[in-house]
């Protein structure tokens, strides 16, 4: 891996004249005020097809937009090239921009979409008080991610990757935020079938799968399929205390590294994974 300074693009978008819709632009302004080395910052009213040119020229792309609904203080979504999927009312989706970058320039940089939760979208140029707090949280998260990502590139360090499989997007998002803030790389899947495909593609260092997904006991069945496919990493089951008792779950009998109980205690989650994967 090259030790050249990686090229990072922060692109915030939204309309500052419509209250909290300006969260993306406000975040871009805060990042730009730091003048971080190797980071290009831009702001726009909406994503445009032309943005694919800039995306293709960078190693890491972080897109930032206001979210009308969803997780608080913000959501984090890995962007992959796909058919057009609209995140808000903006005309061109992040997935489409990345697809254009792939098809036109043969470049697919690591790309993330940060959706900062907003509440008031009337015609004025002031963020709501709650949105300001969410903006501060997103700013802290992004600056940490930039420094950690740059540090990993420069030191040739290898991040440990955790795959989260759960049909609840809010649970996936909250776990992603915690794990990435602790230095992990995170992949997501909403179904067992999708999880198997992603496991084969990214070869995660550990997998966390929810017990109750498409069908009752889907998580434990998935863990058995995963082991049968040749996966050798640790697999953890995520379940409520009631489910654990009801289905008489035994981690060792199922070939699991362990079972995390909902609501999951974040410090225990991070400590358990770091210990299992040999991270100091």
N, C-alpha and C positions, 0 to 999 in steps of 0.2 A: 504494500500500500504506500502511496506517495506521501511524503511529509511536507509537501507544499501546503501553504495556507489554503484551506478550502474556501470556495466561493459560496456565500450564503445570500439568499434573497428573502427579504421580508416585504410582503406586499399586502398592505391594508386597504380595504375598499368599503365604500358605503357613502351615504350622503350626509355630511356634517350639518346640513341645514334642516335635517329631520330628526333632531334630538339624538336618541341613542343609536340611530342608524350610523352615526359618525364614529362608533367605537373602533372600527378597523383603522380609520385614518388617524384617530387619536393615539392608538397604539403605535402606529408607524412613526408618528412625530416623536413619541417618547424614546423609541429605539434610536431614531436618527440623532437625537440630542446627545446620545452617548458617543457617537462617531466611532463605532466599533470596527476594528480592523477586519478586512475581508468580508464585510457585510454591506450589501446594497439594499437601500430602503426606498420604497416607492409607495405612493398612495393614489387612489383613483376612485371615481364614483362607482364603478363596476368593473368586473373582469371583462377583458376584450380579447378577441382572437389573437391580436398582436402580442399579447402578454406571453404567448408560447415561445417567442423568440428569447425573451429574458429568462424564462423558466429553463429552457434548454441550455443556457449558458452558465448554469449554477449547479452546485453539488447538493445543496440542501435548500428547499423552498418552504417557507412558512407563510401561508395565506391566512389573513385575519379578517373576519367579518362579524357583524352583529347578528345575534340569534334571537328571533322573535319568541321562541320557546325552547325548551330543552334544559340541559344540566346547568346548575349554578355552581361556581361563578362563570364557568366556561366549559365547553366540550372540546375534545381533541380527537380528530379523525384522520387516519392515514388515508391519503388520496392515492388511488390507483387509476390508470387509464381505463375508461369505461364509456358506455353510452351516456348521453347527456342526462344528468340527474340534478335538478335545481335544488340548491340548499336554501336560498331565500328567493326574493323576487328578482334577483339579478339575472341578466339575460344569458350569460355563458357560465356554465358550471366549472368548478375546479377540475372535475374529472375530464371534461372536454378539453380544457387547456392542456392537461397532461397528455391526453391522447394525441392532440395536435403536435405537441413536442416530440412524442414518440414517432408518429407517422411522418412528420416533415423533417425532423432533425436527428432521428434515431437516438434520442436522449430521453431517459426517464429518471430524473433526479429523485432523491428521497423527498417526499412532499407531504406536508401536514396542513390540515385546515383547523384553525382555532375559531370556534364560534363563541364569542363573548355574549353572555346573556344580557339583553336589553329589555326595557319595559315601556318606555314612552317614545313614540315616534311622530310627535306632532311637529309643526313648522316652527322650530326655534333651534338655535345653535348652542344649546347647553345640554350636557349629559345629566341624566337623573342621578340622584345621590347613590342609589343602589348600583347603577351602571358604573359609576366612578369606582366603587369598591371592587366590582368585578374586573374592571380595567386594570386596577392595581395588581390584582391577583394574577391576571394573564400576563402582565408585563414581567412580573417576578418569575413566572414559570418559563416564559420564552427566553429571557436573558440567561437563566440557568441552563436551558437546553442548548442554547448557542455555545456557551462556554464549554459545556460537557462534550458536545459534538466536536467542536474544534480541538479540544484536548485529546479526545480519542483518536482523531485523525493524526494529530501531530506526534502522539506517542505510539502510534500503531497499536493501540489497545483494542481488545475485542470485547464489545458489549455482550452480555448474556441476554438472550432473547427469551421472553416469556410469551406463550400463546394463551390467550384468554378465550374460552368458548362458553358463551352464555347468551340466551335469547333476549336478555334485558339490556338494551343499549346504555341505560344509566349506570348499571353495575359495571359494565365493561369500561365506560368512560371514567368512573371514579377510581377503579383499580388501575387504569392506564396512568392517570395523573400521579397517583401514589408511586407506582413502580418506576415511571420515567424520572420522577423527581429524585429517586434513589439510585439512578444510574443504569436502569435496565432498558433494553429495547423491547417494545411490546407489539405483538400482533393480535388481531381480533378475528373471531368467527361467531356467527349467530346460530349455527346448526352443527351437529356432529359431522354431517357429510362435508360441509364446507371446512370444518376443522381438520379432517383427514387430508383434504387436498392442500391446505395451507401448510400442514405439518410436513408433507412431502416436499413442498417448495422451499420453505424457509428453514426447515430443520431446527426447531426451537430447542433451547437448552432445558426447558421445563414447560409443562402444560397444566393449566388449571381449567377444569371443565365442570359446569353446573350439573347437578344430578337430574333436575327436572327441566327438560327442554321440550323437544317435539313430542315425546312420549314419556310416560312414567318410567323412571329408572334409566333414562336415555344416557345419562352421564357415565354410569358404571358400565353399561354395555359398550359405550364408545371407548372407554379406557381399555377394555379387553380387545376390541378391534385394533386399537392403536398399537398395543403390544404385539398382536398377531402380525401386524404389518412390518414389524422389525424395529419399531421405535424403541430406543434404549434409555431415553431420558426419564426423569421423574415425572409422574403424573399425580396431580392433586385433585380431589373431588371437592366441589363447593356445594354445601347443602345446609338446610335449616336443621336445628336440633331435632325437631319433630320428625323430619324425614329420615334422619340418621337412626332414630329409634324404630320408626315404623318399618323400615326396610332392613333393620339389623345389619348395618353396614360394618364390615371389617376391612380395614385398609389392606392388611397383609394378604387376606384371602383374595382380594380383588387385584392384587399386584400394584397397589397404590403406594406412593410415598407418604401420603397422609390425607386427612380430611379437614378442610377449613369450614368452620361453622359460620352461618349468616346470623346477624350482620358481622362481617369480617372485621377483625381488629387489625388496622393497617400496620402498626408497628410489628406485630407478630408475623404478619404476612411477609414483610420485607426481611425480617430477621431469619425466618425459616428458610426462605429462598436463598439468601446469602450464605447461610450455613451449609445448606445442601449443595450449593454450586461452588463452594470454596472461595467465596469472595470476602476479602478482608473488610 
